[in-house]
Amino acid sequence: MSTEPRLFEALSAVQDPELRRPITDLGMVDSAVLEDGVARVKILLTIAGCPMRSTIEADVTSALLTLAEVAEVALELGVMSPQQRAELRDSLKARAVPFSDPQSLTRVIGISSGKGGVGKSSLTANLACAMAADGLRVGLIDADVHGFSIPGLLGIPGVKPTRVDEMILPPVAHGVKTISIGMFVDDNKPVIWRGPMLHRALEQFLTDVHFGDLDVLLLDLPPGTGDIAISVSQLVPGSELVVVTTPQAAAAQVAERAGSIATQTGQKVIGVIENMSWLQLPDGSTMELFGSGGGAELSKRLSATLGLEVPLLGQIPLDPELRAGGDAGVPLVLSHPQSEAASAITEIARALTHRPRGLAGRKLTVSPS
């Protein structure tokens, strides 16, 4: 059977929910003909157990019914052959953004901290959602293999990635493409790995997971300066770092070590975020539970150590709704965007993503005609 141009054009508006590209570009439209007002269409799924089957069915039917000449849709779902899947995989790899390539325009930002308990993962999840809400194409790697928490914070615990042969398609939550080791373990079992296994896991997340073209890729790094921090600098040498601390002097002192690693890895520390800065009381006053000045002091110390300006990007107050949003899987920037904490996070997200990216020294894929 053939495919009629008018039906094909309508189907080009349908995106694969996981690959985020038109099904017409992915070779998923096997045939589409119009007979007496009935659009008879066959769509090929990437795998037999495609978890987004019902979404594709609904989107295809809806797109075709927008045509005045289509009164009914007769939809048949098939499955790609091994050869078709191989062709799809090869085409996607050809388009995938090589994050380690100096020519890549994807900004890779690692969110780090000196110690645990400073709210780094919650902050990373909220930053990712704030960037996606601004219309950016955002990816998020939960690189804290031993203490993974991103799936729960984004409301997708238990969701498994789709595999197309050796390629992994990351689940999408709140517009953010996300991958975590937590998606591959059952019943909250601990991951007991040493350095080489940790390096291999991160390497697979960066090479085998198809994120597509991204504006920003965030890495939720484990606290400290261990194996993962070193692996990130080796696998994505052009990545940048943001250091998270609380106002407490002891926390800022430990966080300084996480930022100072850049002197050995060659990465750039682009800012400091102070979390849990104060608590707003019912009478309108504020209470500084963890002291004050830690973020500013850390910014000053890192600037002196690294020999470049490391700005304090913002201060985020304590907000019970941030915790509640994390437990519910709906980050604060989406559930209570007008709150003071959400506004501070959104401003930080925009400061990180609205910096100019120069094209000096980059190869441009254009030629005179």
SULSULVEN-V786005 format. One record per pair of residues at least 24 apart in sequence whose C-alpha atoms are under 10 Angstrom apart, sorted by the first residue. I is the first residue (numbers start at 1). J is the second residue. D is the distance in whole Angstrom. If there is no record, write none. Layout:
# SULSULVEN-V786005
i: (I	I)
j: (J	J)
d: (D	D)
This chain:
# SULSULVEN-V786005
i: (1	1	1	1	1	1	1	2	2	2	2	2	3	3	3	3	3	3	3	3	3	4	4	4	4	4	5	5	6	6	6	6	6	7	7	7	7	7	7	7	7	7	7	7	8	8	8	8	9	9	10	10	10	10	10	10	10	11	11	11	11	11	11	11	12	12	13	13	13	13	14	14	14	14	14	14	14	14	15	15	15	16	16	16	16	16	16	16	17	17	17	17	17	17	17	17	18	18	18	18	18	18	18	18	18	18	18	18	19	19	19	19	19	19	19	19	19	20	20	20	20	20	21	23	23	25	25	26	26	26	26	26	26	26	27	27	27	27	27	28	28	28	28	28	28	29	29	30	30	30	30	30	31	32	32	34	34	34	34	34	35	35	35	36	36	36	36	37	37	37	37	37	37	37	38	38	38	38	38	38	38	38	38	39	39	39	39	39	39	39	39	39	39	40	40	40	40	40	41	41	41	41	41	42	42	42	42	42	42	43	43	43	43	43	43	44	44	44	44	44	44	44	45	45	45	45	45	45	46	46	46	46	46	46	46	46	46	46	46	46	47	47	47	47	47	47	47	47	47	47	48	48	48	48	49	49	50	50	50	50	51	51	51	51	52	53	82	82	85	85	86	86	86	88	89	89	89	89	89	90	92	92	92	92	93	93	93	93	93	93	94	95	95	95	96	96	96	96	96	96	96	97	97	97	97	97	97	97	97	98	98	98	98	98	99	99	99	99	99	99	99	99	99	99	100	100	100	100	100	100	100	100	101	101	101	102	102	102	102	102	102	103	103	103	103	103	104	104	104	104	104	104	105	105	105	105	105	105	105	105	106	106	106	106	106	106	106	106	106	106	107	107	107	107	107	107	107	107	107	107	107	107	108	108	108	108	108	108	108	108	108	108	108	108	108	108	109	109	109	109	109	109	109	109	109	109	109	109	109	109	109	109	109	110	110	110	110	110	110	110	110	110	110	110	110	110	110	110	110	110	110	111	111	111	111	111	111	111	111	111	111	111	111	111	111	111	112	112	112	112	112	112	112	112	112	112	112	112	112	112	112	112	112	113	113	113	113	113	113	113	113	113	113	113	113	113	113	113	113	113	113	113	113	113	113	114	114	114	114	114	114	114	114	114	114	114	114	114	114	114	114	115	115	115	115	115	115	115	115	115	115	115	115	116	116	116	116	116	116	117	117	117	117	118	118	118	118	118	118	118	118	118	119	119	119	119	119	119	119	119	120	120	120	120	120	120	120	120	120	121	121	121	121	121	121	121	121	121	121	121	122	122	122	122	122	122	122	122	122	122	122	123	123	123	123	123	123	123	123	123	123	123	123	124	124	124	124	124	124	124	124	124	125	125	125	125	125	125	125	125	125	125	125	125	125	125	125	126	126	126	126	126	126	126	126	126	126	126	126	126	126	127	127	127	127	127	127	127	127	127	127	127	127	128	128	128	128	128	128	128	128	128	128	128	128	128	128	128	129	129	129	129	129	129	129	129	129	129	129	129	130	130	130	130	130	130	130	130	130	130	130	130	130	130	130	130	131	131	131	131	131	131	131	131	131	131	131	131	132	132	132	132	132	132	132	133	133	133	133	133	133	134	134	134	134	135	135	136	136	136	136	136	136	137	137	137	137	137	137	137	137	137	137	138	138	138	138	138	138	138	138	138	138	138	138	138	139	139	139	139	139	139	139	139	139	139	139	139	139	139	139	139	140	140	140	140	140	140	140	140	140	140	140	140	140	141	141	141	141	141	141	141	141	141	141	141	141	141	141	141	142	142	142	142	142	142	142	142	142	142	142	142	143	143	143	143	143	143	143	143	143	143	143	143	143	143	143	143	144	144	144	144	144	144	144	144	144	144	144	144	145	145	145	145	145	145	145	145	145	145	145	145	145	145	146	146	146	146	146	146	146	146	147	147	147	147	147	147	147	148	148	148	148	148	148	148	148	148	148	149	149	149	149	149	150	150	150	150	150	150	150	150	150	151	151	151	151	151	151	151	152	152	152	152	152	152	153	153	153	153	153	153	153	153	153	154	154	154	154	154	154	154	154	155	155	155	155	155	155	155	156	156	156	157	157	157	157	158	158	158	158	158	158	158	159	159	160	160	161	163	163	166	166	167	167	167	167	167	168	168	168	168	168	168	168	169	169	169	169	169	170	170	170	170	171	173	173	174	174	174	174	176	176	177	177	177	177	177	178	178	178	178	178	179	179	179	179	180	180	181	194	195	195	195	195	196	196	196	197	198	198	198	199	199	199	199	199	199	199	199	200	200	201	202	202	202	202	203	203	203	203	203	206	206	206	207	215	216	216	223	223	223	224	224	224	224	224	224	224	225	225	225	225	225	225	226	229	229	229	229	230	230	230	230	231	232	232	233	233	233	233	233	233	234	234	236	237	237	237	237	238	238	238	239	239	239	239	240	240	240	240	240	240	241	241	241	241	241	241	242	242	242	242	242	242	242	242	242	242	242	243	243	243	243	243	243	243	243	243	243	243	243	243	244	244	244	244	244	244	244	244	245	245	245	245	245	245	245	245	245	245	246	246	246	246	246	246	246	246	246	246	246	246	246	246	246	247	247	247	247	247	247	247	247	247	247	247	247	247	247	247	247	247	247	248	248	248	248	248	248	248	248	248	248	248	249	249	249	249	249	249	249	249	250	251	251	251	251	252	252	252	252	252	252	252	252	253	253	253	253	254	255	255	255	255	256	256	256	256	256	256	257	258	259	259	259	259	259	259	259	259	260	260	260	260	260	261	262	262	262	263	263	263	268	268	268	269	269	269	269	269	269	269	270	270	270	270	270	270	270	271	271	271	271	271	271	271	271	271	271	271	271	271	272	272	272	272	272	272	272	272	272	272	272	272	273	273	273	273	273	273	273	273	273	273	274	274	274	274	274	274	274	274	275	275	275	275	275	275	275	276	276	276	276	276	276	277	277	277	277	277	277	278	278	278	278	278	279	279	279	279	279	280	280	280	280	286	287	287	288	288	289	312	313	313	313	313	313	313	313	314	314	314	314	314	314	315	315	315	315	316	316	316	316	316	316	316	317	317	317	317)
j: (30	31	32	33	40	41	42	30	31	32	33	41	29	30	31	32	33	34	40	41	42	31	32	33	34	39	32	33	32	33	34	64	67	31	32	33	34	39	40	41	63	64	67	70	32	33	41	64	63	64	60	62	63	64	65	66	67	41	59	60	61	62	63	64	60	63	59	60	63	64	56	58	59	60	61	62	63	64	56	59	60	45	46	52	53	55	56	59	51	52	53	55	56	59	171	172	50	51	52	161	162	169	170	171	172	177	210	211	92	169	170	171	172	177	210	211	212	172	177	211	212	213	212	56	60	88	91	84	85	87	88	89	91	92	80	84	85	87	88	77	78	79	80	84	88	77	78	76	77	78	79	80	76	74	75	69	70	72	73	74	69	70	72	69	70	71	72	67	68	69	70	71	72	73	64	65	69	70	71	72	73	74	75	64	65	67	69	70	71	72	73	74	75	72	73	74	75	76	73	74	75	76	77	74	75	76	77	78	79	75	76	77	78	79	80	76	77	78	79	80	81	84	77	78	79	80	81	85	78	79	80	81	82	84	85	88	162	163	164	165	78	79	80	81	82	85	162	163	164	165	77	78	79	80	79	162	79	162	163	164	159	160	161	162	162	77	164	165	164	165	164	165	166	164	164	165	166	167	210	167	167	210	211	212	167	207	208	209	210	212	212	210	212	213	207	209	210	211	212	213	214	206	207	210	211	212	213	214	215	206	207	212	213	236	206	207	213	214	217	235	236	237	238	239	206	233	234	235	236	237	238	239	236	237	238	236	237	238	361	362	363	359	361	362	363	364	213	214	215	238	362	363	213	214	215	216	357	358	359	362	137	138	139	213	214	215	216	217	239	357	138	214	215	216	217	218	238	239	240	352	353	357	139	140	214	215	216	217	218	219	236	237	238	239	240	241	140	216	217	218	219	220	221	236	238	239	240	241	242	268	269	270	352	140	141	143	217	218	219	220	221	222	229	232	233	239	240	241	242	243	269	143	218	219	220	221	222	223	240	241	242	243	244	271	272	273	219	220	221	222	223	224	225	229	241	242	243	244	245	255	258	259	272	220	221	222	223	224	225	241	242	243	244	245	246	251	252	254	255	256	257	258	259	272	273	222	223	224	225	243	244	245	251	252	253	254	255	256	257	258	259	222	223	224	225	244	245	251	252	254	255	257	258	147	222	223	224	245	251	223	245	246	251	223	244	245	246	247	251	274	275	276	244	245	246	274	275	276	322	323	220	221	222	223	243	244	245	273	275	147	148	149	150	153	219	220	221	222	244	326	149	150	153	154	220	322	323	325	326	331	332	153	220	244	273	275	316	322	326	331	332	342	345	150	153	218	219	220	221	244	345	349	149	150	151	153	154	176	178	218	220	326	329	330	331	332	333	153	154	322	325	326	330	331	332	333	334	342	345	346	349	218	331	332	333	342	345	346	347	348	349	350	352	154	174	175	176	177	178	216	217	218	219	331	333	345	346	349	154	173	174	175	176	330	331	332	333	334	346	349	174	175	176	331	332	333	334	337	342	343	345	346	347	348	349	350	175	176	215	216	333	345	346	348	349	350	352	353	174	175	176	177	215	216	349	174	175	176	333	334	346	346	349	350	353	175	215	175	176	214	215	216	353	175	176	177	211	212	213	214	215	216	217	172	175	176	177	178	211	212	213	214	215	216	217	218	170	172	175	176	177	178	179	211	212	213	214	215	216	217	218	219	170	172	176	177	178	179	180	211	216	217	218	219	220	170	177	178	179	180	181	202	205	206	209	217	218	219	220	221	178	179	180	181	182	202	205	218	219	220	221	222	179	180	181	198	199	201	202	205	218	219	220	221	222	228	229	232	180	181	182	198	202	219	220	221	222	223	228	229	180	181	182	190	191	192	193	198	201	202	220	221	222	228	181	182	190	191	192	193	198	222	181	182	190	191	221	222	223	180	181	182	183	188	190	191	220	221	222	180	181	182	220	326	178	179	180	181	182	183	220	326	329	178	179	180	181	182	183	329	182	326	327	328	329	330	323	324	325	326	327	328	329	330	331	178	325	326	327	328	329	330	331	325	326	327	328	329	330	331	183	329	330	182	183	188	329	182	183	184	185	186	187	188	183	184	184	185	209	208	209	208	209	204	207	208	209	210	204	205	207	208	209	210	211	208	209	210	211	212	205	209	210	211	211	329	330	329	330	331	334	211	217	210	211	212	214	217	205	209	211	217	218	205	206	209	211	205	220	205	227	226	227	228	231	227	228	231	227	227	228	231	227	228	229	230	231	232	234	235	228	231	228	228	231	232	235	231	232	234	235	236	232	235	236	235	353	352	353	254	255	258	254	255	256	257	258	259	261	255	257	258	259	260	261	258	258	261	262	265	261	262	264	265	265	265	267	261	262	264	265	266	267	265	266	267	265	266	267	268	266	267	268	266	267	268	269	266	267	268	269	270	271	267	268	269	270	271	272	268	269	270	271	272	273	310	311	312	313	352	269	270	271	272	273	274	295	298	299	302	310	312	313	271	272	273	274	275	295	298	312	272	273	274	275	276	277	294	295	298	315	273	274	275	276	277	278	290	291	292	293	294	295	298	315	316	273	274	275	276	277	278	288	289	290	291	292	293	294	295	296	297	298	315	274	276	277	288	289	290	291	292	293	294	295	290	291	292	293	294	295	297	298	294	290	294	295	298	293	294	295	296	297	298	299	301	294	297	298	301	298	294	295	298	302	297	298	299	301	302	305	302	302	298	299	301	302	303	305	306	310	301	302	303	305	306	306	302	305	306	305	306	307	306	308	310	302	303	306	308	309	310	311	308	309	310	311	312	313	352	298	299	302	303	309	310	311	312	313	314	348	351	352	296	297	298	299	300	302	310	311	312	313	314	315	298	299	311	312	313	314	315	316	345	348	298	299	312	313	314	315	316	317	314	315	316	317	318	341	345	315	316	317	318	319	341	314	315	316	317	318	341	315	316	317	318	319	316	317	318	319	320	317	318	319	340	317	317	318	317	318	318	348	344	345	347	348	349	351	352	344	345	347	348	349	351	341	344	345	348	340	341	342	343	344	345	348	341	342	344	345)
d: (8	6	8	8	10	10	10	8	5	6	7	10	8	8	5	4	6	9	10	9	10	8	6	6	7	10	9	9	9	9	9	9	9	10	6	7	8	8	10	9	9	7	8	9	7	9	10	9	10	9	9	10	6	6	9	8	8	10	9	7	9	10	6	7	10	9	9	9	7	10	8	10	6	6	10	9	7	10	8	8	9	10	10	8	10	9	7	9	10	7	9	8	8	10	9	8	10	10	8	9	8	6	7	7	7	9	10	9	9	7	8	9	9	10	8	8	7	9	10	9	8	10	9	9	9	10	10	10	10	9	7	10	8	9	9	8	9	9	7	10	9	9	8	9	9	10	10	10	9	9	10	9	10	10	9	9	8	10	9	10	10	9	10	9	9	9	9	10	9	6	5	5	6	9	10	10	9	6	6	5	6	7	10	7	9	10	9	6	8	6	5	6	8	9	6	5	6	8	7	6	5	6	8	9	6	5	6	7	10	8	6	5	6	8	9	9	6	5	5	5	9	10	7	6	5	6	10	10	9	6	6	9	9	9	7	9	9	9	7	10	9	6	7	9	10	9	9	8	7	9	10	8	6	8	9	9	9	7	9	10	10	9	9	8	9	9	10	9	7	8	9	8	10	9	7	8	9	7	9	10	9	8	10	8	9	9	9	10	8	9	10	10	7	8	9	10	7	7	5	6	9	10	10	9	8	6	6	7	10	9	8	10	9	9	8	9	10	9	9	9	7	9	8	9	9	10	9	7	5	7	7	8	8	9	8	10	9	7	9	8	10	9	9	6	7	9	10	10	10	9	9	10	9	8	7	9	8	9	9	10	10	9	10	8	6	5	5	7	10	10	10	8	6	5	6	8	9	7	8	9	8	9	9	10	9	9	6	5	6	8	8	10	7	5	6	9	10	7	6	5	6	9	10	10	9	6	5	6	7	10	9	9	9	10	9	9	8	6	5	6	6	10	9	8	10	7	6	5	6	8	9	10	7	6	5	6	9	9	9	6	5	6	7	10	10	10	8	7	5	7	6	8	9	9	7	6	5	6	9	8	7	8	10	10	8	8	5	6	9	10	8	5	5	6	10	9	9	8	5	9	9	6	8	10	10	9	5	5	8	8	8	8	7	8	8	5	4	7	6	5	8	9	5	6	10	9	8	7	9	7	7	10	9	10	8	6	8	10	10	9	9	9	10	9	7	6	6	10	8	9	7	8	8	8	9	10	7	8	10	10	8	9	9	9	9	6	8	10	8	10	9	7	7	8	10	6	8	9	10	10	9	8	7	9	9	8	8	9	7	8	9	10	9	9	9	8	9	9	10	9	10	10	8	9	10	7	8	6	9	10	10	10	10	7	9	7	7	9	10	9	8	9	10	10	7	9	10	9	9	9	10	9	9	6	7	6	8	8	7	8	9	9	9	10	8	9	6	7	9	8	6	9	10	10	9	9	7	9	10	9	9	7	10	10	10	10	10	8	9	9	6	7	7	9	7	9	7	8	9	9	10	10	10	9	9	6	8	9	9	10	8	6	9	9	6	8	9	9	9	8	10	10	8	10	6	7	9	8	8	6	6	10	10	9	10	8	8	9	9	8	10	9	9	8	10	9	10	9	9	8	6	7	9	8	7	8	10	9	7	5	5	7	9	10	7	5	6	9	9	10	9	6	6	5	6	8	9	9	9	6	5	6	8	7	9	9	7	8	6	5	6	9	9	10	7	6	5	7	9	9	9	6	5	6	7	10	9	6	5	6	9	9	7	8	10	8	6	5	6	9	8	6	5	7	9	9	9	9	6	5	7	9	9	7	8	9	10	9	7	9	10	6	5	5	7	7	9	9	8	9	10	9	10	9	6	5	4	8	8	10	8	6	8	9	7	9	9	7	8	9	10	9	8	9	9	9	7	6	7	8	9	8	10	9	8	8	10	7	10	7	7	6	10	10	10	9	9	10	9	8	10	8	9	10	8	9	7	10	8	10	8	9	9	8	8	7	9	7	8	8	9	7	7	8	6	9	9	10	8	5	6	7	5	7	7	9	9	7	9	8	5	6	7	9	8	8	7	4	6	9	9	7	10	8	7	10	9	8	6	9	9	8	9	9	6	9	7	10	9	10	9	7	9	10	9	5	6	7	9	9	9	6	5	6	9	9	6	6	7	10	9	7	7	7	10	9	9	10	8	9	9	10	10	9	7	9	9	9	10	10	9	10	10	7	10	8	9	8	10	9	9	9	6	8	9	8	10	10	10	7	7	9	7	7	10	9	6	9	10	9	10	9	10	8	8	8	9	8	9	10	7	10	10	8	9	10	9	10	8	10	9	8	8	8	10	8	6	9	10	10	7	6	9	9	7	10	9	8	10	9	9	10	9	7	10	9	10	10	9	9	6	8	7	8	10	9	8	7	7	10	8	7	8	9	6	7	9	9	6	5	6	7	9	7	6	5	6	7	9	9	6	6	5	6	7	9	10	10	9	9	8	8	7	5	6	9	9	9	9	10	10	10	10	9	6	5	6	7	8	10	10	8	6	5	6	9	10	7	6	8	10	8	5	5	6	7	10	7	9	8	9	6	7	10	9	9	10	6	7	7	6	9	8	9	6	6	5	5	4	6	9	9	9	9	10	10	9	10	9	5	5	6	8	5	9	9	8	8	8	5	9	8	9	8	10	8	9	9	9	5	7	9	7	6	9	10	8	9	7	9	9	10	10	8	10	10	6	9	7	7	9	9	10	9	10	10	7	10	9	9	10	9	7	10	7	7	10	10	10	8	8	7	10	9	9	9	8	9	8	9	9	7	9	9	8	6	7	9	9	8	10	7	9	10	8	5	5	6	6	9	10	10	9	8	10	7	6	10	9	7	6	5	6	8	9	9	9	9	6	6	5	6	8	9	8	9	10	8	8	6	5	6	9	8	6	5	7	8	9	10	8	6	5	5	8	9	10	6	6	5	7	10	9	8	5	6	9	10	6	5	7	9	8	8	8	10	10	10	10	9	10	9	10	9	10	9	6	9	8	9	7	8	8	6	10	10	9	7	9	9	8	5	8	9	6	7	10	6	9	8	10)
